[in-house]
Structures are given as C-alpha cells and as structure tokens.
Amino acid sequence: MDGKEFVSSIRKFLMPESISGCMKQLEKPNKLSSADELGASTWYKRLSSEEQSIVRGIVTRAVHSTLFGILVVLDNCDTIEEGEGGGGFELYYSKEGTRVQLNGQTDDLHDML
C-alpha cells in the first residue's frame, strides 16, 4: 500500500462508514445515546425528506473536512502543537516484512482526498 492506496481506502471504507454511523445515530439512536443525541434525533425525524437530505450533505462535508484536516497534520502541513519547533509525523504501512512510508512522498495525502 502506498499513499494513494491509503487515501483511496479512506474514501472507500472510512468515509462511508463515518457518514453512515452519524446518520444512523440520527435515524435510530441506541439506548446508550446521550440526551443531546436523542434531541438531535427527534429534531431530525421531524424534518422533511428534502431537509434530511440536506443534513446528510452537511454530515458528508463535515466528515470530509475532518479527515482532510487529519491528513493535513499527517502531511506535516499544519501542527497540533503550540509554539515553534514542533515535531513531525511519519506514517508507515507494514505488511509481511515490507514497510512503506505513506506521507512525505511526492504528493500530499490531503491533496489526494
């Protein structure tokens, strides 16, 4: 797996699962849901199908934005530390004795998302 395959896997598996999980919580909260989550679900269920579709679009953009921001940090294009002289990230994929660095190569991961 290289950086391109990593980002492709995020788009194929992680993004849809994250969106689905958020939407499922709105549509059918479980018994462990917080009061805020139950309130959001009640509100969501009162929306028209067109309005629910708009909410799904917002959730989709929020998931994309969050993953983009994480990849920006993994690409060392932004920091999660205060001050100067912070460290950087090296992201590797290991399988069957092979180790491949996913970030810091030719293309930034966040640009491939």
A tleap script that builds the chain and sets N, CA, C and O, in Angstrom:
source leaprc.protein.ff14SB
mol = sequence {
  NMET ASP GLY LYS GLU PHE VAL SER SER ILE
  ARG LYS PHE LEU MET PRO GLU SER ILE SER
  GLY CYS MET LYS GLN LEU GLU LYS PRO ASN
  LYS LEU SER SER ALA ASP GLU LEU GLY ALA
  SER THR TRP TYR LYS ARG LEU SER SER GLU
  GLU GLN SER ILE VAL ARG GLY ILE VAL THR
  ARG ALA VAL HIE SER THR LEU PHE GLY ILE
  LEU VAL VAL LEU ASP ASN CYS ASP THR ILE
  GLU GLU GLY GLU GLY GLY GLY GLY PHE GLU
  LEU TYR TYR SER LYS GLU GLY THR ARG VAL
  GLN LEU ASN GLY GLN THR ASP ASP LEU HIE
  ASP MET CLEU
}
set mol.1.N position { 0.848 -1.171 0.000 }
set mol.1.CA position { 0.000 0.000 0.000 }
set mol.1.C position { 0.892 1.231 0.000 }
set mol.1.O position { 1.862 1.313 0.753 }
set mol.2.N position { 0.549 2.184 -0.855 }
set mol.2.CA position { 1.250 3.461 -0.865 }
set mol.2.C position { 0.270 4.561 -0.443 }
set mol.2.O position { -0.874 4.279 -0.086 }
set mol.3.N position { 0.725 5.804 -0.487 }
set mol.3.CA position { -0.117 6.910 -0.058 }
set mol.3.C position { -1.416 7.015 -0.838 }
set mol.3.O position { -2.473 7.292 -0.271 }
set mol.4.N position { -1.330 6.796 -2.124 }
set mol.4.CA position { -2.527 6.883 -2.968 }
set mol.4.C position { -3.545 5.804 -2.590 }
set mol.4.O position { -4.740 6.083 -2.492 }
set mol.5.N position { -3.073 4.584 -2.380 }
set mol.5.CA position { -3.963 3.489 -1.975 }
set mol.5.C position { -4.540 3.727 -0.579 }
set mol.5.O position { -5.690 3.380 -0.309 }
set mol.6.N position { -3.740 4.319 0.298 }
set mol.6.CA position { -4.198 4.642 1.644 }
set mol.6.C position { -5.374 5.619 1.590 }
set mol.6.O position { -6.402 5.397 2.230 }
set mol.7.N position { -5.219 6.685 0.835 }
set mol.7.CA position { -6.287 7.684 0.724 }
set mol.7.C position { -7.498 7.079 0.017 }
set mol.7.O position { -8.638 7.362 0.387 }
set mol.8.N position { -7.262 6.264 -0.979 }
set mol.8.CA position { -8.360 5.595 -1.673 }
set mol.8.C position { -9.146 4.703 -0.703 }
set mol.8.O position { -10.374 4.642 -0.768 }
set mol.9.N position { -8.439 4.020 0.184 }
set mol.9.CA position { -9.100 3.174 1.184 }
set mol.9.C position { -9.899 4.010 2.179 }
set mol.9.O position { -10.975 3.600 2.614 }
set mol.10.N position { -9.378 5.173 2.536 }
set mol.10.CA position { -10.122 6.086 3.413 }
set mol.10.C position { -11.427 6.491 2.736 }
set mol.10.O position { -12.494 6.465 3.350 }
set mol.11.N position { -11.327 6.867 1.454 }
set mol.11.CA position { -12.541 7.264 0.704 }
set mol.11.C position { -13.511 6.102 0.557 }
set mol.11.O position { -14.725 6.288 0.644 }
set mol.12.N position { -12.985 4.911 0.336 }
set mol.12.CA position { -13.843 3.751 0.071 }
set mol.12.C position { -14.467 3.175 1.341 }
set mol.12.O position { -15.627 2.765 1.322 }
set mol.13.N position { -13.722 3.138 2.434 }
set mol.13.CA position { -14.195 2.458 3.643 }
set mol.13.C position { -14.527 3.410 4.787 }
set mol.13.O position { -15.631 3.369 5.329 }
set mol.14.N position { -13.586 4.258 5.152 }
set mol.14.CA position { -13.749 5.083 6.344 }
set mol.14.C position { -14.793 6.182 6.178 }
set mol.14.O position { -15.629 6.378 7.060 }
set mol.15.N position { -14.755 6.894 5.065 }
set mol.15.CA position { -15.719 7.980 4.872 }
set mol.15.C position { -17.160 7.479 4.865 }
set mol.15.O position { -17.984 8.012 5.608 }
set mol.16.N position { -17.496 6.472 4.054 }
set mol.16.CA position { -18.886 5.997 4.063 }
set mol.16.C position { -19.328 5.459 5.423 }
set mol.16.O position { -20.467 5.681 5.833 }
set mol.17.N position { -18.436 4.750 6.128 }
set mol.17.CA position { -18.780 4.219 7.448 }
set mol.17.C position { -19.009 5.340 8.453 }
set mol.17.O position { -19.914 5.257 9.284 }
set mol.18.N position { -18.194 6.385 8.380 }
set mol.18.CA position { -18.358 7.521 9.293 }
set mol.18.C position { -19.664 8.249 9.027 }
set mol.18.O position { -20.386 8.599 9.960 }
set mol.19.N position { -19.966 8.475 7.762 }
set mol.19.CA position { -21.224 9.138 7.393 }
set mol.19.C position { -22.400 8.279 7.821 }
set mol.19.O position { -23.354 8.776 8.419 }
set mol.20.N position { -22.333 7.001 7.519 }
set mol.20.CA position { -23.398 6.076 7.876 }
set mol.20.C position { -23.612 6.028 9.386 }
set mol.20.O position { -24.752 6.009 9.850 }
set mol.21.N position { -22.533 6.009 10.149 }
set mol.21.CA position { -22.630 5.979 11.603 }
set mol.21.C position { -23.316 7.216 12.161 }
set mol.21.O position { -24.152 7.120 13.060 }
set mol.22.N position { -22.960 8.376 11.625 }
set mol.22.CA position { -23.602 9.626 12.069 }
set mol.22.C position { -25.082 9.627 11.720 }
set mol.22.O position { -25.924 9.995 12.540 }
set mol.23.N position { -25.391 9.214 10.499 }
set mol.23.CA position { -26.783 9.216 10.063 }
set mol.23.C position { -27.601 8.191 10.850 }
set mol.23.O position { -28.753 8.449 11.200 }
set mol.24.N position { -27.014 7.047 11.121 }
set mol.24.CA position { -27.708 6.008 11.886 }
set mol.24.C position { -28.057 6.519 13.278 }
set mol.24.O position { -29.134 6.234 13.803 }
set mol.25.N position { -27.139 7.274 13.868 }
set mol.25.CA position { -27.381 7.832 15.198 }
set mol.25.C position { -28.538 8.830 15.165 }
set mol.25.O position { -29.292 8.936 16.133 }
set mol.26.N position { -28.682 9.558 14.063 }
set mol.26.CA position { -29.810 10.485 13.920 }
set mol.26.C position { -31.113 9.734 13.677 }
set mol.26.O position { -32.159 10.088 14.220 }
set mol.27.N position { -31.034 8.700 12.859 }
set mol.27.CA position { -32.245 7.979 12.456 }
set mol.27.C position { -32.740 7.010 13.520 }
set mol.27.O position { -33.943 6.897 13.754 }
set mol.28.N position { -31.807 6.310 14.164 }
set mol.28.CA position { -32.180 5.286 15.157 }
set mol.28.C position { -31.178 5.302 16.305 }
set mol.28.O position { -30.287 4.454 16.363 }
set mol.29.N position { -31.317 6.259 17.217 }
set mol.29.CA position { -30.376 6.289 18.339 }
set mol.29.C position { -30.519 5.034 19.197 }
set mol.29.O position { -31.586 4.422 19.249 }
set mol.30.N position { -29.443 4.666 19.859 }
set mol.30.CA position { -29.495 3.467 20.697 }
set mol.30.C position { -29.716 3.840 22.158 }
set mol.30.O position { -29.785 5.021 22.501 }
set mol.31.N position { -29.823 2.845 23.003 }
set mol.31.CA position { -30.138 3.086 24.410 }
set mol.31.C position { -29.004 3.780 25.160 }
set mol.31.O position { -29.215 4.275 26.267 }
set mol.32.N position { -27.812 3.823 24.579 }
set mol.32.CA position { -26.681 4.497 25.210 }
set mol.32.C position { -26.527 5.944 24.737 }
set mol.32.O position { -25.596 6.638 25.144 }
set mol.33.N position { -27.440 6.393 23.880 }
set mol.33.CA position { -27.354 7.752 23.337 }
set mol.33.C position { -27.533 8.792 24.438 }
set mol.33.O position { -28.316 8.611 25.370 }
set mol.34.N position { -26.789 9.879 24.304 }
set mol.34.CA position { -26.899 10.972 25.277 }
set mol.34.C position { -28.184 11.756 25.029 }
set mol.34.O position { -28.850 11.578 24.009 }
set mol.35.N position { -28.514 12.612 25.963 }
set mol.35.CA position { -29.701 13.461 25.821 }
set mol.35.C position { -29.566 14.347 24.585 }
set mol.35.O position { -30.547 14.567 23.874 }
set mol.36.N position { -28.371 14.854 24.322 }
set mol.36.CA position { -28.143 15.677 23.125 }
set mol.36.C position { -28.394 14.881 21.849 }
set mol.36.O position { -29.014 15.378 20.909 }
set mol.37.N position { -27.904 13.637 21.826 }
set mol.37.CA position { -28.104 12.787 20.651 }
set mol.37.C position { -29.575 12.451 20.453 }
set mol.37.O position { -30.058 12.422 19.322 }
set mol.38.N position { -30.281 12.201 21.533 }
set mol.38.CA position { -31.715 11.920 21.435 }
set mol.38.C position { -32.472 13.146 20.944 }
set mol.38.O position { -33.399 13.029 20.143 }
set mol.39.N position { -32.081 14.312 21.422 }
set mol.39.CA position { -32.707 15.552 20.961 }
set mol.39.C position { -32.463 15.797 19.485 }
set mol.39.O position { -33.370 16.204 18.759 }
set mol.40.N position { -31.236 15.551 19.039 }
set mol.40.CA position { -30.903 15.713 17.624 }
set mol.40.C position { -31.713 14.738 16.776 }
set mol.40.O position { -32.175 15.090 15.690 }
set mol.41.N position { -31.882 13.529 17.265 }
set mol.41.CA position { -32.660 12.523 16.539 }
set mol.41.C position { -34.126 12.940 16.429 }
set mol.41.O position { -34.733 12.814 15.365 }
set mol.42.N position { -34.680 13.427 17.510 }
set mol.42.CA position { -36.076 13.885 17.496 }
set mol.42.C position { -36.244 15.024 16.488 }
set mol.42.O position { -37.197 15.042 15.710 }
set mol.43.N position { -35.319 15.958 16.514 }
set mol.43.CA position { -35.356 17.082 15.565 }
set mol.43.C position { -35.250 16.577 14.133 }
set mol.43.O position { -36.021 16.991 13.268 }
set mol.44.N position { -34.298 15.684 13.880 }
set mol.44.CA position { -34.054 15.164 12.531 }
set mol.44.C position { -35.290 14.455 11.982 }
set mol.44.O position { -35.643 14.625 10.815 }
set mol.45.N position { -35.936 13.667 12.818 }
set mol.45.CA position { -37.103 12.900 12.368 }
set mol.45.C position { -38.281 13.790 11.999 }
set mol.45.O position { -39.164 13.364 11.255 }
set mol.46.N position { -38.308 15.001 12.499 }
set mol.46.CA position { -39.381 15.950 12.174 }
set mol.46.C position { -39.152 16.671 10.846 }
set mol.46.O position { -40.057 17.326 10.326 }
set mol.47.N position { -37.953 16.551 10.304 }
set mol.47.CA position { -37.625 17.221 9.044 }
set mol.47.C position { -38.277 16.515 7.866 }
set mol.47.O position { -38.576 15.322 7.919 }
set mol.48.N position { -38.490 17.279 6.803 }
set mol.48.CA position { -38.971 16.668 5.563 }
set mol.48.C position { -37.836 15.848 4.960 }
set mol.48.O position { -36.682 15.999 5.361 }
set mol.49.N position { -38.152 14.989 4.011 }
set mol.49.CA position { -37.101 14.168 3.386 }
set mol.49.C position { -36.086 15.056 2.660 }
set mol.49.O position { -34.901 14.729 2.610 }
set mol.50.N position { -36.542 16.164 2.105 }
set mol.50.CA position { -35.620 17.095 1.440 }
set mol.50.C position { -34.667 17.718 2.464 }
set mol.50.O position { -33.472 17.853 2.201 }
set mol.51.N position { -35.192 18.092 3.616 }
set mol.51.CA position { -34.354 18.670 4.665 }
set mol.51.C position { -33.401 17.623 5.242 }
set mol.51.O position { -32.256 17.939 5.566 }
set mol.52.N position { -33.864 16.388 5.371 }
set mol.52.CA position { -32.992 15.311 5.835 }
set mol.52.C position { -31.844 15.083 4.854 }
set mol.52.O position { -30.724 14.775 5.259 }
set mol.53.N position { -32.127 15.235 3.578 }
set mol.53.CA position { -31.086 15.099 2.556 }
set mol.53.C position { -30.041 16.209 2.704 }
set mol.53.O position { -28.850 15.982 2.490 }
set mol.54.N position { -30.491 17.392 3.066 }
set mol.54.CA position { -29.565 18.500 3.297 }
set mol.54.C position { -28.673 18.190 4.496 }
set mol.54.O position { -27.469 18.442 4.458 }
set mol.55.N position { -29.260 17.646 5.555 }
set mol.55.CA position { -28.482 17.269 6.740 }
set mol.55.C position { -27.445 16.220 6.357 }
set mol.55.O position { -26.296 16.302 6.793 }
set mol.56.N position { -27.835 15.233 5.548 }
set mol.56.CA position { -26.874 14.209 5.102 }
set mol.56.C position { -25.713 14.854 4.347 }
set mol.56.O position { -24.563 14.447 4.516 }
set mol.57.N position { -26.000 15.844 3.527 }
set mol.57.CA position { -24.935 16.555 2.816 }
set mol.57.C position { -24.000 17.288 3.764 }
set mol.57.O position { -22.787 17.318 3.556 }
set mol.58.N position { -24.573 17.877 4.806 }
set mol.58.CA position { -23.761 18.571 5.808 }
set mol.58.C position { -22.871 17.566 6.541 }
set mol.58.O position { -21.687 17.825 6.753 }
set mol.59.N position { -23.435 16.427 6.925 }
set mol.59.CA position { -22.654 15.381 7.599 }
set mol.59.C position { -21.524 14.903 6.686 }
set mol.59.O position { -20.395 14.712 7.138 }
set mol.60.N position { -21.827 14.714 5.418 }
set mol.60.CA position { -20.817 14.266 4.444 }
set mol.60.C position { -19.670 15.269 4.362 }
set mol.60.O position { -18.501 14.884 4.387 }
set mol.61.N position { -20.003 16.553 4.266 }
set mol.61.CA position { -18.958 17.578 4.197 }
set mol.61.C position { -18.164 17.660 5.495 }
set mol.61.O position { -16.955 17.888 5.467 }
set mol.62.N position { -18.833 17.475 6.632 }
set mol.62.CA position { -18.137 17.528 7.920 }
set mol.62.C position { -17.150 16.366 8.053 }
set mol.62.O position { -16.032 16.555 8.532 }
set mol.63.N position { -17.556 15.176 7.637 }
set mol.63.CA position { -16.658 14.018 7.687 }
set mol.63.C position { -15.455 14.257 6.776 }
set mol.63.O position { -14.316 14.003 7.166 }
set mol.64.N position { -15.708 14.744 5.572 }
set mol.64.CA position { -14.616 15.025 4.634 }
set mol.64.C position { -13.663 16.062 5.222 }
set mol.64.O position { -12.445 15.892 5.165 }
set mol.65.N position { -14.210 17.120 5.777 }
set mol.65.CA position { -13.395 18.185 6.348 }
set mol.65.C position { -12.532 17.683 7.504 }
set mol.65.O position { -11.367 18.062 7.623 }
set mol.66.N position { -13.098 16.842 8.344 }
set mol.66.CA position { -12.356 16.287 9.475 }
set mol.66.C position { -11.206 15.408 8.999 }
set mol.66.O position { -10.077 15.542 9.472 }
set mol.67.N position { -11.494 14.516 8.067 }
set mol.67.CA position { -10.439 13.641 7.546 }
set mol.67.C position { -9.377 14.445 6.814 }
set mol.67.O position { -8.188 14.146 6.922 }
set mol.68.N position { -9.792 15.459 6.075 }
set mol.68.CA position { -8.846 16.338 5.377 }
set mol.68.C position { -7.908 16.988 6.383 }
set mol.68.O position { -6.695 17.020 6.176 }
set mol.69.N position { -8.467 17.506 7.473 }
set mol.69.CA position { -7.649 18.159 8.488 }
set mol.69.C position { -6.652 17.212 9.136 }
set mol.69.O position { -5.513 17.595 9.406 }
set mol.70.N position { -7.069 15.995 9.383 }
set mol.70.CA position { -6.151 14.995 9.954 }
set mol.70.C position { -5.025 14.699 8.972 }
set mol.70.O position { -3.864 14.603 9.369 }
set mol.71.N position { -5.359 14.556 7.698 }
set mol.71.CA position { -4.326 14.284 6.699 }
set mol.71.C position { -3.367 15.470 6.539 }
set mol.71.O position { -2.175 15.270 6.308 }
set mol.72.N position { -3.875 16.697 6.661 }
set mol.72.CA position { -3.012 17.881 6.610 }
set mol.72.C position { -1.956 17.791 7.712 }
set mol.72.O position { -0.782 18.078 7.474 }
set mol.73.N position { -2.370 17.396 8.905 }
set mol.73.CA position { -1.436 17.264 10.022 }
set mol.73.C position { -0.456 16.116 9.752 }
set mol.73.O position { 0.745 16.262 9.980 }
set mol.74.N position { -0.961 14.978 9.271 }
set mol.74.CA position { -0.069 13.849 8.965 }
set mol.74.C position { 0.922 14.190 7.854 }
set mol.74.O position { 2.017 13.630 7.802 }
set mol.75.N position { 0.533 15.119 6.958 }
set mol.75.CA position { 1.437 15.577 5.898 }
set mol.75.C position { 2.435 16.615 6.405 }
set mol.75.O position { 3.281 17.095 5.650 }
set mol.76.N position { 2.329 16.957 7.688 }
set mol.76.CA position { 3.195 17.964 8.295 }
set mol.76.C position { 3.024 19.345 7.665 }
set mol.76.O position { 3.962 20.140 7.618 }
set mol.77.N position { 1.817 19.616 7.183 }
set mol.77.CA position { 1.496 20.924 6.610 }
set mol.77.C position { 0.836 21.835 7.642 }
set mol.77.O position { 0.642 23.025 7.391 }
set mol.78.N position { 0.498 21.287 8.783 }
set mol.78.CA position { -0.060 22.034 9.904 }
set mol.78.C position { 0.383 21.310 11.167 }
set mol.78.O position { 0.854 20.174 11.112 }
set mol.79.N position { 0.232 21.961 12.274 }
set mol.79.CA position { 0.706 21.376 13.520 }
set mol.79.C position { -0.417 21.258 14.537 }
set mol.79.O position { -1.425 21.960 14.451 }
set mol.80.N position { -0.237 20.380 15.481 }
set mol.80.CA position { -1.185 20.266 16.580 }
set mol.80.C position { -0.485 20.599 17.898 }
set mol.80.O position { -0.949 20.234 18.978 }
set mol.81.N position { 0.640 21.300 17.780 }
set mol.81.CA position { 1.397 21.743 18.945 }
set mol.81.C position { 1.456 23.262 18.956 }
set mol.81.O position { 1.427 23.913 17.911 }
set mol.82.N position { 1.540 23.807 20.154 }
set mol.82.CA position { 1.713 25.249 20.281 }
set mol.82.C position { 3.186 25.596 20.181 }
set mol.82.O position { 4.049 24.795 20.542 }
set mol.83.N position { 3.465 26.774 19.698 }
set mol.83.CA position { 4.836 27.244 19.621 }
set mol.83.C position { 5.553 26.724 18.395 }
set mol.83.O position { 4.982 26.044 17.543 }
set mol.84.N position { 6.838 27.073 18.339 }
set mol.84.CA position { 7.641 26.672 17.183 }
set mol.84.C position { 8.510 25.475 17.527 }
set mol.84.O position { 8.697 25.143 18.697 }
set mol.85.N position { 9.029 24.842 16.515 }
set mol.85.CA position { 9.948 23.728 16.719 }
set mol.85.C position { 9.276 22.424 17.079 }
set mol.85.O position { 9.871 21.559 17.722 }
set mol.86.N position { 8.025 22.288 16.657 }
set mol.86.CA position { 7.309 21.044 16.945 }
set mol.86.C position { 7.820 19.891 16.098 }
set mol.86.O position { 8.575 20.079 15.145 }
set mol.87.N position { 7.401 18.732 16.459 }
set mol.87.CA position { 7.802 17.536 15.732 }
set mol.87.C position { 6.958 17.310 14.491 }
set mol.87.O position { 6.061 18.095 14.183 }
set mol.88.N position { 7.247 16.256 13.802 }
set mol.88.CA position { 6.511 15.903 12.597 }
set mol.88.C position { 6.060 14.454 12.665 }
set mol.88.O position { 6.452 13.698 13.554 }
set mol.89.N position { 5.241 14.096 11.719 }
set mol.89.CA position { 4.699 12.739 11.678 }
set mol.89.C position { 5.300 11.954 10.523 }
set mol.89.O position { 5.545 12.492 9.443 }
set mol.90.N position { 5.531 10.673 10.774 }
set mol.90.CA position { 5.930 9.740 9.740 }
set mol.90.C position { 4.929 8.596 9.805 }
set mol.90.O position { 4.820 7.910 10.821 }
set mol.91.N position { 4.209 8.399 8.727 }
set mol.91.CA position { 3.160 7.386 8.679 }
set mol.91.C position { 3.625 6.235 7.793 }
set mol.91.O position { 3.937 6.422 6.616 }
set mol.92.N position { 3.665 5.040 8.385 }
set mol.92.CA position { 4.119 3.863 7.657 }
set mol.92.C position { 3.033 2.803 7.603 }
set mol.92.O position { 2.210 2.677 8.510 }
set mol.93.N position { 3.053 2.044 6.515 }
set mol.93.CA position { 2.211 0.868 6.377 }
set mol.93.C position { 3.141 -0.336 6.341 }
set mol.93.O position { 4.075 -0.383 5.540 }
set mol.94.N position { 2.883 -1.307 7.209 }
set mol.94.CA position { 3.726 -2.510 7.284 }
set mol.94.C position { 2.889 -3.745 7.010 }
set mol.94.O position { 1.782 -3.889 7.529 }
set mol.95.N position { 3.433 -4.635 6.185 }
set mol.95.CA position { 2.761 -5.901 5.898 }
set mol.95.C position { 3.799 -6.895 5.405 }
set mol.95.O position { 4.572 -6.614 4.489 }
set mol.96.N position { 3.797 -8.068 6.038 }
set mol.96.CA position { 4.655 -9.175 5.624 }
set mol.96.C position { 6.114 -8.758 5.442 }
set mol.96.O position { 6.756 -9.111 4.453 }
set mol.97.N position { 6.621 -8.005 6.409 }
set mol.97.CA position { 8.025 -7.611 6.378 }
set mol.97.C position { 8.341 -6.409 5.515 }
set mol.97.O position { 9.485 -5.956 5.489 }
set mol.98.N position { 7.358 -5.883 4.810 }
set mol.98.CA position { 7.566 -4.698 3.988 }
set mol.98.C position { 7.031 -3.484 4.723 }
set mol.98.O position { 5.957 -3.535 5.322 }
set mol.99.N position { 7.778 -2.399 4.678 }
set mol.99.CA position { 7.394 -1.166 5.358 }
set mol.99.C position { 7.473 -0.016 4.359 }
set mol.99.O position { 8.526 0.245 3.777 }
set mol.100.N position { 6.341 0.671 4.168 }
set mol.100.CA position { 6.272 1.750 3.176 }
set mol.100.C position { 5.808 3.028 3.865 }
set mol.100.O position { 4.797 3.031 4.568 }
set mol.101.N position { 6.553 4.114 3.660 }
set mol.101.CA position { 6.123 5.395 4.215 }
set mol.101.C position { 5.017 5.972 3.337 }
set mol.101.O position { 5.164 6.071 2.119 }
set mol.102.N position { 3.906 6.352 3.972 }
set mol.102.CA position { 2.741 6.844 3.238 }
set mol.102.C position { 2.742 8.352 3.082 }
set mol.102.O position { 2.244 8.865 2.080 }
set mol.103.N position { 3.281 9.063 4.033 }
set mol.103.CA position { 3.318 10.529 3.931 }
set mol.103.C position { 4.735 10.982 3.618 }
set mol.103.O position { 5.694 10.219 3.743 }
set mol.104.N position { 4.845 12.237 3.210 }
set mol.104.CA position { 6.172 12.786 2.924 }
set mol.104.C position { 6.750 12.333 1.603 }
set mol.104.O position { 7.941 12.513 1.348 }
set mol.105.N position { 5.925 11.750 0.765 }
set mol.105.CA position { 6.395 11.309 -0.546 }
set mol.105.C position { 6.097 12.411 -1.575 }
set mol.105.O position { 6.110 13.589 -1.218 }
set mol.106.N position { 5.837 12.072 -2.797 }
set mol.106.CA position { 5.670 13.083 -3.842 }
set mol.106.C position { 4.399 13.921 -3.690 }
set mol.106.O position { 4.451 15.140 -3.855 }
set mol.107.N position { 3.272 13.302 -3.382 }
set mol.107.CA position { 2.006 14.019 -3.250 }
set mol.107.C position { 1.546 14.004 -1.807 }
set mol.107.O position { 1.689 13.000 -1.109 }
set mol.108.N position { 0.991 15.123 -1.364 }
set mol.108.CA position { 0.433 15.161 -0.015 }
set mol.108.C position { -0.852 14.344 0.035 }
set mol.108.O position { -1.655 14.353 -0.899 }
set mol.109.N position { -1.024 13.642 1.142 }
set mol.109.CA position { -2.216 12.795 1.314 }
set mol.109.C position { -3.491 13.624 1.242 }
set mol.109.O position { -4.472 13.212 0.623 }
set mol.110.N position { -3.475 14.804 1.881 }
set mol.110.CA position { -4.697 15.611 1.907 }
set mol.110.C position { -5.096 16.083 0.520 }
set mol.110.O position { -6.284 16.270 0.255 }
set mol.111.N position { -4.138 16.278 -0.365 }
set mol.111.CA position { -4.468 16.683 -1.740 }
set mol.111.C position { -5.108 15.544 -2.525 }
set mol.111.O position { -5.847 15.782 -3.480 }
set mol.112.N position { -4.826 14.312 -2.123 }
set mol.112.CA position { -5.405 13.155 -2.815 }
set mol.112.C position { -6.814 12.833 -2.333 }
set mol.112.O position { -7.549 12.105 -3.000 }
set mol.113.N position { -7.196 13.377 -1.167 }
set mol.113.CA position { -8.535 13.107 -0.643 }
set mol.113.C position { -9.563 13.778 -1.515 }
set mol.113.O position { -10.760 13.676 -1.248 }
savepdb mol mol.pdb
quit
